[in-house]
Amino acid sequence: MELLWRVRIGDEEGSVAYLKILLERLAQAYKHNIDMFKSETFDLIMTVSRLVLEV
């Protein structure tokens, strides 16, 4: 996953920009299912947070 790669190498600006794109795509995919969007977003944020703590 490109976002995790960017976080791992310390590309802060690239990570934020790609996260914005990824969240917009998730919003479009789940526009009729708010709970699913919240769940997927939460999982994504937790994964990135764990990775940041490891680095």
N, C-alpha and C positions, 0 to 999 in steps of 0.2 A: 504494500500500500504506500503510495507516494507520500502521504501525509506523515506516516510514521518514519519514513526514510528522512524526510526533511527535519523532523524533530530530532532524530538521532544524530544528524550531522550538525545540529545547532543553527539551522537556517530559520531564524525567528520570523523575518518578514515573509519568506516563502511559505512557512507553515501557516501563518495567519491568513495569507491570501488564499492558499489552497483549502484551508478550513472553511473559509467563507464560501468558496465555490462548492465544496462538498455539502455544506449545510443547505445551500440553495437547491442543490439537486435532490437532497432528501426531502426538503419542503415540497418540491414539485411532485415527487413520487408518492408522498403520503398526504397530499393536500386534503383528502377526504377522511383521513384517519389520524386525528390529532394524537391519540394515545400511542399509536405505533411510532409516530414521528418523535414524540418525547422519549420513548424507550430507546430508539435507535440513536438519538442524539446523546442521551445519557451514556449509553454504552461506548460511543465514540469518544466522548470527553473523558470517561474513566480510563479507557485504553491509552489515550495520549498522556493523561496525568501519570499513570504508572510508568510509562516510558520516560517521561521527564524526570521522575524520581530516580530511575535506574541510571540515567546518564549523569 
